[in-house]
Amino acid sequence: MISRVTKISLAGLFVATSIILARFFAGDIIIGGLSVLRISFGTVPIYLSGIILGPVYGAFTGILADILGYFLKPLGPYFPGFTVNGALSGLIPGLLASFYNQKKSWWRLLLIVALAETVTSVMLTPLWLSMITGKAFIAFLPSNLLSRVFLIPLHVTLVKLILKYSSRAIPSLR
């Protein structure tokens, strides 16, 4: 059982790590002068927050990471839909991980991350982008779908490794 103080401290660390990874260590792949793929690992700490701390802490970690990240380094206009994405990125893994109380295998983590990514990055992000830009939903879908094919296995591998080694560093996570 993790104490409330430990949960709040870890949530703060996850928020800070997410902001740093998403706002300062992310990159775009540009083809023909257009950004076609954004590579970021900013959601990994949010997934971890949901998995380790539970769905409520995961959701608040995602919300805080988006809002505080926007004030530190905005990547465009503020749009509340992306805050919803952040909340769901912590909530969905937290809910699904609660069903898998036993050891979390790579395949279970793949299911957890793939479902969260499908809801947020494949379904909702194109919707938010179409609402912001006025372009068709379908125009944003292929690049988001293609990027998830590459990023989901990377995210799962990082989550698995961090879960494996964090339980050694923080005994209360066992």
C-alpha positions as CSV (number, residue, x, y, z in Angstrom):
1,M,0.0,0.0,0.0
2,I,1.4,3.4,-1.0
3,S,0.8,6.3,1.4
4,R,-1.0,9.4,0.2
5,V,2.2,11.5,0.6
6,T,4.2,9.1,-1.5
7,K,1.4,9.1,-4.2
8,I,1.3,12.9,-4.3
9,S,5.1,13.0,-4.5
10,L,5.3,10.4,-7.3
11,A,2.5,12.2,-9.2
12,G,4.5,15.4,-9.0
13,L,7.5,13.6,-10.4
14,F,5.4,12.1,-13.2
15,V,4.0,15.5,-14.1
16,A,7.5,17.1,-14.2
17,T,8.9,14.2,-16.2
18,S,6.0,14.3,-18.7
19,I,6.4,18.0,-19.2
20,I,10.1,17.7,-19.8
21,L,9.7,14.8,-22.2
22,A,6.8,16.2,-24.1
23,R,7.8,19.9,-24.3
24,F,11.6,19.8,-24.4
25,F,12.7,16.4,-25.7
26,A,10.1,15.7,-28.5
27,G,10.7,16.0,-32.2
28,D,8.9,16.2,-35.4
29,I,9.6,14.3,-38.6
30,I,9.2,16.7,-41.5
31,I,8.5,15.6,-45.0
32,G,8.1,18.1,-47.8
33,G,8.1,21.0,-45.3
34,L,5.2,19.5,-43.4
35,S,5.3,17.9,-39.9
36,V,4.0,14.4,-40.5
37,L,5.0,12.7,-37.2
38,R,5.7,14.0,-33.7
39,I,7.8,11.7,-31.6
40,S,7.4,12.2,-27.9
41,F,7.6,10.0,-24.8
42,G,5.6,12.5,-22.7
43,T,2.7,10.1,-22.2
44,V,4.9,7.3,-20.7
45,P,5.0,9.0,-17.2
46,I,1.2,9.5,-17.4
47,Y,0.7,5.8,-18.1
48,L,3.0,4.9,-15.3
49,S,1.1,7.2,-12.9
50,G,-2.2,5.5,-13.8
51,I,-0.7,2.0,-13.5
52,I,1.2,2.6,-10.3
53,L,-1.0,5.2,-8.5
54,G,-4.4,4.4,-9.8
55,P,-6.8,6.0,-12.3
56,V,-7.6,9.1,-10.3
57,Y,-4.0,10.1,-9.8
58,G,-3.3,9.1,-13.4
59,A,-6.0,11.4,-14.7
60,F,-4.9,14.3,-12.5
61,T,-1.3,13.7,-13.6
62,G,-2.3,14.0,-17.2
63,I,-4.4,17.1,-16.6
64,L,-1.6,18.9,-14.7
65,A,1.0,17.9,-17.2
66,D,-1.0,19.4,-20.0
67,I,-2.0,22.6,-18.3
68,L,1.4,23.3,-16.6
69,G,3.2,22.2,-19.8
70,Y,1.2,24.7,-21.8
71,F,2.2,27.6,-19.5
72,L,5.9,26.6,-19.5
73,K,6.2,26.0,-23.3
74,P,3.0,26.3,-25.4
75,L,3.1,24.3,-28.6
76,G,0.1,26.2,-30.1
77,P,-3.1,27.6,-28.8
78,Y,-4.6,26.1,-25.7
79,F,-7.4,23.7,-26.5
80,P,-9.2,21.8,-23.7
81,G,-9.5,18.7,-25.8
82,F,-5.8,17.9,-25.3
83,T,-6.3,18.2,-21.6
84,V,-9.1,15.6,-21.9
85,N,-6.5,13.4,-23.8
86,G,-4.1,13.9,-20.9
87,A,-6.7,12.8,-18.3
88,L,-7.7,9.8,-20.4
89,S,-4.0,8.8,-20.8
90,G,-3.8,8.3,-17.1
91,L,-7.3,7.2,-16.4
92,I,-7.5,4.3,-19.0
93,P,-4.2,2.6,-17.9
94,G,-5.2,3.1,-14.3
95,L,-8.6,1.4,-14.7
96,L,-7.2,-1.5,-16.9
97,A,-4.2,-2.1,-14.6
98,S,-6.5,-2.5,-11.6
99,F,-7.9,-5.6,-13.3
100,Y,-4.4,-7.0,-13.7
101,N,-3.2,-7.0,-10.1
102,Q,-0.8,-9.8,-10.8
103,K,2.4,-9.3,-12.6
104,K,2.0,-7.1,-15.6
105,S,3.3,-8.9,-18.7
106,W,4.5,-7.2,-21.8
107,W,1.3,-8.4,-23.6
108,R,-1.0,-7.0,-20.9
109,L,0.9,-3.7,-20.9
110,L,0.6,-3.7,-24.7
111,L,-3.2,-4.0,-24.4
112,I,-3.3,-1.2,-21.8
113,V,-1.2,1.2,-23.8
114,A,-2.7,0.3,-27.1
115,L,-6.2,1.0,-25.9
116,A,-5.2,4.3,-24.3
117,E,-3.3,5.3,-27.5
118,T,-6.2,4.3,-29.7
119,V,-8.7,6.4,-27.8
120,T,-6.5,9.5,-27.3
121,S,-4.1,9.6,-30.3
122,V,-6.0,7.8,-33.0
123,M,-9.6,8.8,-32.3
124,L,-9.6,12.1,-30.3
125,T,-6.5,13.9,-31.5
126,P,-7.6,14.0,-35.1
127,L,-11.0,15.2,-33.9
128,W,-9.4,18.0,-31.9
129,L,-7.1,19.0,-34.7
130,S,-10.0,19.1,-37.2
131,M,-11.9,21.3,-34.8
132,I,-9.0,23.7,-34.4
133,T,-8.0,23.9,-38.1
134,G,-11.3,23.3,-39.8
135,K,-9.8,20.5,-41.9
136,A,-11.5,17.1,-42.3
137,F,-11.0,14.5,-39.5
138,I,-9.8,12.0,-42.1
139,A,-6.9,14.3,-43.0
140,F,-5.3,13.8,-39.6
141,L,-6.0,10.2,-39.2
142,P,-3.3,8.5,-41.3
143,S,-0.4,10.2,-39.7
144,N,-1.7,9.6,-36.2
145,L,-2.4,5.9,-37.0
146,L,1.0,5.4,-38.6
147,S,2.9,7.0,-35.7
148,R,1.1,4.8,-33.2
149,V,2.3,1.7,-35.0
150,F,5.9,2.7,-34.2
151,L,5.3,4.4,-30.8
152,I,3.1,1.9,-29.0
153,P,5.8,-0.9,-28.8
154,L,8.3,1.7,-27.7
155,H,6.0,3.1,-25.0
156,V,5.2,-0.4,-23.8
157,T,8.8,-1.4,-23.6
158,L,9.7,1.7,-21.6
159,V,6.7,1.2,-19.2
160,K,7.7,-2.4,-18.7
161,L,11.3,-1.6,-18.0
162,I,10.5,1.3,-15.6
163,L,8.0,-0.9,-13.7
164,K,10.5,-3.7,-13.4
165,Y,13.3,-1.5,-12.0
166,S,11.2,1.0,-10.1
167,S,9.9,-1.7,-7.7
168,R,13.5,-2.3,-6.7
169,A,14.1,1.4,-6.1
170,I,10.8,2.1,-4.3
171,P,9.9,-1.0,-2.1
172,S,6.4,0.3,-1.5
173,L,5.6,-0.3,-5.2
174,R,6.0,-4.1,-4.9
